[in-house]
Amino acid sequence: MPVLLYNTMSRKLEVFQPIHDTEVGLYSCGPTVYNYAHIGNLRTFLFEDLLKRTLLLSGFSVNHVMNITDVGHLTGDGDDGEDKLERMAQKTHESVWEIARFYIEAFFKDYDALNMIRPNVVCKATDHIQQMIDLIKRLEAGGHTYVSGGNVYFSIDSIDDYGKLARLNLDSLKTAVREEVEEDGNKKNSKDFVLWFTKSKHGQQAMMWDSPWGRGFPGWHIECSAMSMHYLGESFDIHCGGIDAIPVHHTNEIAQSEAATGKKWVNYWLHGEFLLDETGKMSKSKGEFLTLGLLIDKGFDPMDYRYFCLGGHYRSQLKFSFESLATARTARKNVYERIQNLLSQGAKQIELTSTAALAYKAAFLEHIQNDLGTPRTLADLWGVLKDEALDPSEKYSLCLFFDRIFGLRLDGIAAVRAEVFPQEALDLLARRTEAKQARNWPLADTLRAELDAMGYLVKDTPSGSSLEKKM
């Protein structure tokens, strides 16, 4: 079955067809490592992991490249404000290099806890300064740049289709009226953007490099173009990110990349929607934000958050609350318990051959390959678990197949081990059962108290009484 993906560029579902047969070149915008990733950021990375898992399950190989922004991203997307790492370094009295190193490690700790498949290539901006300089020189040779106030700018008036991803009105952007340029008086057009900063813009920075235009540091947008083309070539298949990257970051990436090469840069653009809290879009700029570590401190498992995100389609806004996360936790635990029960019945992984099992598998593939329809695939999972006509091994095997997408670590679930109790405790339980049958309630209560003193709870059910070790 074909994989259908919603392409932001065309605003419609398209059949996915990679440039090179079954080999997929995938680039995703990684973290800016000046602080912890909040759970809204992590939702975007989970969507990208879901995409990769879907492509792999569909028979493609995926070369996934992710950047690490450890220099050049200012507090504003429009080349304004402070450098985020510099600001955090001043606040903590640590070096920018130490800040970046700490938050890179923290990011991948979260990444692994959420069971995301790591990228094939993780590339830091600071390791690819030469590639960025080379790309800027290429743009300069093509007449797409100008130097003003010591900085190198990309001129959007040098191309005819600036803003096509965001569907911006190009005529309204071609304004060189000086009073409309509030953030940067060096710009000829308010939408022009910096390719290379020198100290004339922000003063002496901790991270600076020599360049043909003076000692300085790269703008934020140039890094993704330079590194993606370095690892994936001048044209590749998929570029991912959050929906907030469309109007500025991804728009500027496309402009500079296609101006440099003269050809189409990316075939499919996929964007994940916002995670909302009670105040709206989750953002670090608000000061307080939720991290995965905070969820763990409150007693949640990382898989609870992964399950929660699976419940919403990646192109739909998802409202977060601790109540909704608790609901997801209950559902996930229920799945785990049902799988434990299947294993207790002797279920094992088998090849699926029955008509019913193959129908579930086909429906699951249809739903996930239709633009990553996770809400419907969760419904498929519950359909399997509740279907009494299915053999336990069929149920278990379908769950493991589904988990190649879900990533909930269902293959790590083990059958509940029957606890071994000392004979003395079992004898007391048997005597208590006899006392209950004889309606000798005082003796039954006495025997329960003896078992309690030994550290065992008695559980009475319609099918009989059993022991449980007290925690």
N, C-alpha and C positions, 0 to 999 in steps of 0.2 A: 504494500500500500504506500502511496506517496506521502511525504511529510508536507503538511500545509503550514505556512508561517505567515503571520501578519507583518508585512513590510511597511515600516513607517514612511518610507520614501513614496510608495505608491498609494498608501492608505487602503490596502486591500490584502486579502489572503492570496498567497501565491504558492504554487508547487515549488518546493525547494529543489534546486538542481545546482550542485557545486561546479566550480570551474574545472576541477580535475576529477572526473568520474566519481569515486567514492571518498576522496580525500577532502576534508573540510578545513578551511582556514578560518579560525574564530578568534576575534580580538575583543576583549572586554576591558572597560575602564576600571582600573583597580583603585585602591584606597589612597587618599592623601594622608600621610602618616604623621599627623601632628596631634592626634587624639585617638581614643578608642572608636571603633566603628559602632554606631548605634544600630538598634534592631531594624530600623528602616533601611539603612545601608545594607544590612545583612539580607533583607528580603530580596534586594536586587541581585545579590550574589547567589542566593538560593534559586532564583528564576534562571540565572545563567547556568547553574549546575543542572537544573532540570532540563534545559535545552540540550546541554551536552549529553546527558544521560539518554535523552530521546534519540538524538542522532546516533549514538553508539548502539542503542537497541535496534535501530532501524538499519544497521549494517554499514554505517559510515565510520571511517577513522577520523579523529578530530585532533587537529594541532591547535591547541588553545594557548594564546598568548595574553598575558595580563601585565599591565604596567603598574609600577609603584611610583606615585608622585611624591618624591622626597625633595623637590625644589621647584620653585616657580609658580606655585598656585597661591594667588593673593586672596585676601578675604572677600573681594568682589570679583565676579566673573568678567567684568569689563575692564580689566587691567588696573583696577583701583584698589586702594587699601594696603594693609601690611601683608608681608609674606607670612603664611600661617605657621610655618616652622619657626621662623625668627620670633614671632610673637610668643609662642609657647616656650621657646628657649629663654627668653627674657623673663617670663613668668616663673619658670622652674629653676633658673640659674644653672641650666645644663646646656651642653653644646647642641647645635642643630643635628649633628651626626648622632649623638646619643639619643636625642628625641626620636629621630627617624628609626634607629635600630630597635628601640624599645617598642614602638607602636607597630612596626612590621611583625615582630614576634607575637605581639598581642593579637594582631589581626589573624595570623595563621593559626593561633591557638583556637580562636573562635571558628575559623574555617574548618579545622579538623574536628572540633567538637560537634559541629553541625553535619559532619560526614559528607562534606563537599569534596569532589574529586579535584585534586590540585591541578593547576594549569601545567602544560608541558613546559612553558617558558614563563618565568617571572622576571621582568626586566625593570630595573631601577632607572629613573631618569638620570641620576647622577653618573651612571655608568655609560651613558650614551650621548654625552654632550657633543662629541665629534660628529655623530650622525645628524644631530640637530643643526649644527653649524653648516654641514654639507648641504642639507636640505634648504636652509635659508639662502646659501650662496646660489643654489639652483633657481630659487624663486627670484633672487636679485637679478640673475642673468636673463630671466624671462621678462623682466620689467614689471614685476608684481610688488615691489617693495619701494620704500623711501625711508630716508633717515631724517629724523626730526628730533631736536633736543637731545641728540646722542643715542636715541633708541631706533631700532629697526622696526618698521610697521609694514603690515600687509595691507595693500590698498584694495578694498572690495570693488572699487570702480574699474579695476584692471580685468575683471571677469564679468560675464554676462548673466550668470545664474546664481549669484550669491543668495543664500537663504532658501534654497529649493527644498531642503529637508523640512524646515519649519514653515515653509510656504510664506515667507516674508515678502512684503511688497517692495521689490527692488527700487522702483522709482521713488518711493518715499524715503528710502535709505540713502539715496545719492544726494546728500545735503552737505555741502562744505561750508555752510553758514557757521561762522565761528561761535556765535552765542549759543548754538545748539550743542556745542561740545563742552560739557561741564566738567567731566572727569579728567580729561587730558587735553590741554590746549595745544599740544603738538600734533594732534590728529587732523588730517585733512577732511576726514569723514567720521562722524560719530561712531560708526560701526567698524572702522578700521581697528586692527588689533595688533598687539606687540608680539613680534617674533623674538626679539632680543632686547633685554634691558641693560643699560649701563648705569653706573653709579649716579648719573645725572638725574635719574628718576627716584631712586630710593636710598641714595647714599651708600655707604660701605656695608656690604652684606657678608655674612660668614661664608656663604657658598658663592664663589665667583670664579670665572674662568676667562682666559685670554681668548679673543676672537678678532676677526678682521675689523670689527666695528668698535672695539674697545673692550676692556675687561668688564665682565658683567655676568648675567645669567639668563637662561631661556624663558620665554613666555610659557604659560601653561599649555596652550593648544599644540604647540609644535612638537612636544614630546611624543604624543600619541601617533601622529603622522610618521615621524621619523622611525620610531621603534616598530610599529606595525609593519611598515614597508621593509624594514631591515630583516624581520623574521618571517613575514608572510608573502612578500613580494609587493609590487606596485598595484596589483589588483587582487583582492581576496573576497571570500564569501560573505562572512557575517561580522557585523560590529554590534556590540551590545552595550547597554548602560541604562541608567535611570532616565525617566521621562524628563527630568529637569535639565538634562544635558542637551536636549534638542535645540533650543533657540540660540544658544551661544556656543558651547564647547563643540558639539558635533557639527554644527553649522560651520564653524571656523575650521575644524579639521578637514571637512570636505573641500572647502574653498582652497586652502593651501595645498592639499594633496593633489587635487585634480589640476590646479594651476601649474604645479611642478611637473606632472607627468603628461598632461594633455589627454588623459583618458579616465574612464570611470574607475573609481577607487574601490568602492564596496557595493556588492550586489544586494544584500539584505540588511536592513537596519531593524533591530528589535529593541524595544524599550519596556522596562518594567514600571508599573504605576507606583504611586506613593503609598506608604504605610501612614495611616492617620492615628493620632491620639486625640484626646478630648479637646485639644487646642488647635487641631488641624495637622498639617504636614509635620512629620517628625524632623527636627533639624538641630544641628549642633549650635547654630547661631542663637538659639533660645537660651543657651546656658545649660540647663538641666536636660539630660536625655537618657533614655533607657539603653543599657548594654546587655549583652548576653550574660555577662558575669552577674549583673543585678538579678536577672531572672533566676539564675542558678542559686544565688544567695536566698531567694525567696522560696526555694524548694522545688523549682521546676527543672526538668531535664531538658538539655538542648533538643532532644527529639520531640519534646512537646511543642517547641516553637516551630520546628520543621513541619510537624503535622498541622499546626495552625496555619502556616503559610500555604500548605497544599490545599487547604479548604477554600482559597480564593484564587480566581484566575489572575495570572500575572499582569494582564492589561486592565484590571479593575482595581480601584482603590480598596484598601483593606483597613477596616477600623480595628485598632488594638485596644483591648482592655484586659485587666487581669482576670476578669470573669470569663471572657471568651477564651483566654489561654487556659484557664482551669478546665473549661469544657473540652478543649482539645486534649488536655492531659488525660481526662477521664476516658475519652474515646480511644486514645492511643493505648492506654493501659488495658482497655477492654480487648483491643486487637491482640496485644501480647498474651493476655490470659487465654484467649480462644486458641491461639497458636500453641501455647503450652498444653492445653487440653488435647489438641490434635496429636501432639507428640506423645502424650501419655497414652493415647490410643494406638501408638505404634506407627504413626504417620512418618513417611520418609519421602525424599525427593525422587520423583519418577518421571518418565517421559509421558506427556499428556497425549492420550489417544481417543478418549471418549468424545462423543459429539458434544455433550454438555460442557465439558472442560474446554474443548477447543473453541466453542462459541464464546465463553467468557474471555478467553485469551484474545480472540479476534476483536471483540467489543472494546476491550482495554486498549489494544493497539489503535483502533479507529479513533478513540477518544483522545489519547495522548498525542497522536500524530496530527490531530486537528488543532493546531496552534496550542499545544500543551494544555489540554483541557483537564486539569487535575481535579476539579470538583466532581466531574463525572467518573474519573478513575477511582476516586475514593468510594463512590457509590458502587462501582464494580467490585471493589475489595469487600465491602460489606455484603454485597449480594452473594459472593462466594462463601463467606464465613457463615451465613445464615441458611445456605442451601442444604437441607438435610438429605437431598438425593445424591449429593456428591460424596465420593469416597474420601476419607480423611487424608490420604496421601495426595489425592487430586487437589484438595483444598490447600494443603501445605505447599505443594509444588506451584500452584497458581500464585499464592502469596509471595513466594520467593521470586517468581518471575515479575510480579508487579513491583517488588521492592528494588528491582534494578532501576526503576524510575523514582520510587518514593525515597529510597535511601534511609529508611527507618531502622536499619540494622536488624531486620527480621530474621536473618540467618544466624544471628548470635543468640537467639532465644533457645533455652534448653528446657527439657521436660522437668516438671517439678519432681524433685527426688523425694521418695517416700521416707519419712523420718522414722528412725529406729528408736523405740522406747524400751526402757528396761522392763524385764518380766514382772518385777514387783508392781510397777505402775499399771501394766496391762491386766494383772490379776485384780488390782483394786477396781479398775474400770469394769471388769467382768462382774465382780461382786456387786458393784453399784447398779449395773444393768439388771441383775437378778433382783436386787432390792426394789428397783422401780417397778419391775414386773409384778412383784408381790405387794406393791403399794406400801412398802415400808419406807415412807418418805424421810423420817428422821435418820435412818441408817444411810439412805442415799445421800442425804446432805452431809452426814459425817464423812462418808467416803470421798465426796467431792472436796471437802475441806482438807482431807489428808493429801489428796492429789495436788491441791493448790499449794500446800506447804512444801511439797516436793518440787514445785516449779512448773506444774502442768495445768492447763486450762481444759475443762471438759466442754465440748461442743455437742449439744443435743440437736439432732435434725430428724425429720420424719423417717429417714432411712436408718437411724441408729445414732449411737454416741461415739465420739472420737476424741483423741487427745491432741493438744497443741502446746508446744513449748512456749512458756511465757518469755517475752522479750525483756 
